[in-house]
Amino acid sequence: MLNRIAQHQLPLSAGLNWFEALTDEEQRAAMSELHLYVHQSHPTPGMVLAAIDAAPVRRGATPLALLRAFPFHVALPKIIILRADERRNAFAALLTLFRIADTHRRHTCCQHGCSHDWHHLPPLP
């Protein structure tokens, strides 16, 4: 699901709907998985700013405030452990950032081919 959204095979809204339907435990697991994905996508400060502008959450949401206030490597673990009532905003912000960073990576580092299985997903039917 997360890689398909990052590759624009599914809309961001599909990921948010999927996330909201998960149990509390499943949401925590999804946040942990997204934490790994976004970390491995190596977002730059410019990508973080772009995600802050593009994330479908209110501008004052805690995850966005953390991304503004701290370097990414400091903000990320703080965002992952936010309360349950902030989790949707956290997921939306990080999924937006992952989409931006992974798109950049696919168009630069991986544009001439790569061995990342997740960059070679079959198209959806």
Contacts in CASP RR format, 6 or more apart in sequence:
PFRMAT RR
TARGET T0000
AUTHOR 0000-0000-0000
METHOD contacts of the structure
MODEL  1
MLNRIAQHQLPLSAGLNWFEALTDEEQRAAMSELHLYVHQSHPTPGMVLA
AIDAAPVRRGATPLALLRAFPFHVALPKIIILRADERRNAFAALLTLFRI
ADTHRRHTCCQHGCSHDWHHLPPLP
1 10 0 8 1.000
1 14 0 8 1.000
1 15 0 8 1.000
1 18 0 8 1.000
2 15 0 8 1.000
2 33 0 8 1.000
2 34 0 8 1.000
2 37 0 8 1.000
2 95 0 8 1.000
2 98 0 8 1.000
3 37 0 8 1.000
3 102 0 8 1.000
3 118 0 8 1.000
3 121 0 8 1.000
4 10 0 8 1.000
4 121 0 8 1.000
4 124 0 8 1.000
5 11 0 8 1.000
5 12 0 8 1.000
5 14 0 8 1.000
5 15 0 8 1.000
5 95 0 8 1.000
5 98 0 8 1.000
5 99 0 8 1.000
6 37 0 8 1.000
6 41 0 8 1.000
6 98 0 8 1.000
6 99 0 8 1.000
6 102 0 8 1.000
6 103 0 8 1.000
7 102 0 8 1.000
7 103 0 8 1.000
7 106 0 8 1.000
7 119 0 8 1.000
7 121 0 8 1.000
8 99 0 8 1.000
8 103 0 8 1.000
9 121 0 8 1.000
9 123 0 8 1.000
9 124 0 8 1.000
10 124 0 8 1.000
12 56 0 8 1.000
12 92 0 8 1.000
12 95 0 8 1.000
12 96 0 8 1.000
12 99 0 8 1.000
13 56 0 8 1.000
15 95 0 8 1.000
16 56 0 8 1.000
16 88 0 8 1.000
16 91 0 8 1.000
16 92 0 8 1.000
16 95 0 8 1.000
19 27 0 8 1.000
19 30 0 8 1.000
19 88 0 8 1.000
19 91 0 8 1.000
20 88 0 8 1.000
22 30 0 8 1.000
24 84 0 8 1.000
27 84 0 8 1.000
27 87 0 8 1.000
27 91 0 8 1.000
30 91 0 8 1.000
31 80 0 8 1.000
31 87 0 8 1.000
31 90 0 8 1.000
31 91 0 8 1.000
31 94 0 8 1.000
32 80 0 8 1.000
34 91 0 8 1.000
34 94 0 8 1.000
34 95 0 8 1.000
34 98 0 8 1.000
35 76 0 8 1.000
35 77 0 8 1.000
35 80 0 8 1.000
35 94 0 8 1.000
37 98 0 8 1.000
37 102 0 8 1.000
38 76 0 8 1.000
38 94 0 8 1.000
38 97 0 8 1.000
38 98 0 8 1.000
38 101 0 8 1.000
39 76 0 8 1.000
41 97 0 8 1.000
41 98 0 8 1.000
41 101 0 8 1.000
41 102 0 8 1.000
41 105 0 8 1.000
42 101 0 8 1.000
42 105 0 8 1.000
43 51 0 8 1.000
43 72 0 8 1.000
43 97 0 8 1.000
43 98 0 8 1.000
43 100 0 8 1.000
43 101 0 8 1.000
44 101 0 8 1.000
45 71 0 8 1.000
45 72 0 8 1.000
47 97 0 8 1.000
47 100 0 8 1.000
47 101 0 8 1.000
47 104 0 8 1.000
48 67 0 8 1.000
48 72 0 8 1.000
48 97 0 8 1.000
50 100 0 8 1.000
51 67 0 8 1.000
51 93 0 8 1.000
51 96 0 8 1.000
51 97 0 8 1.000
51 100 0 8 1.000
52 64 0 8 1.000
52 67 0 8 1.000
52 68 0 8 1.000
52 93 0 8 1.000
54 96 0 8 1.000
54 100 0 8 1.000
55 61 0 8 1.000
55 63 0 8 1.000
55 64 0 8 1.000
55 92 0 8 1.000
55 93 0 8 1.000
55 96 0 8 1.000
55 97 0 8 1.000
56 92 0 8 1.000
56 96 0 8 1.000
57 63 0 8 1.000
57 64 0 8 1.000
57 88 0 8 1.000
57 89 0 8 1.000
57 92 0 8 1.000
57 93 0 8 1.000
58 89 0 8 1.000
61 86 0 8 1.000
61 89 0 8 1.000
61 93 0 8 1.000
62 79 0 8 1.000
62 82 0 8 1.000
62 86 0 8 1.000
62 89 0 8 1.000
62 90 0 8 1.000
63 79 0 8 1.000
63 82 0 8 1.000
63 86 0 8 1.000
63 89 0 8 1.000
63 90 0 8 1.000
63 92 0 8 1.000
63 93 0 8 1.000
63 94 0 8 1.000
64 89 0 8 1.000
64 93 0 8 1.000
66 75 0 8 1.000
66 78 0 8 1.000
66 79 0 8 1.000
67 75 0 8 1.000
67 79 0 8 1.000
67 93 0 8 1.000
67 97 0 8 1.000
69 75 0 8 1.000
70 78 0 8 1.000
76 94 0 8 1.000
79 90 0 8 1.000
79 93 0 8 1.000
79 94 0 8 1.000
80 90 0 8 1.000
82 89 0 8 1.000
82 90 0 8 1.000
106 119 0 8 1.000
110 116 0 8 1.000
110 119 0 8 1.000
113 119 0 8 1.000
END
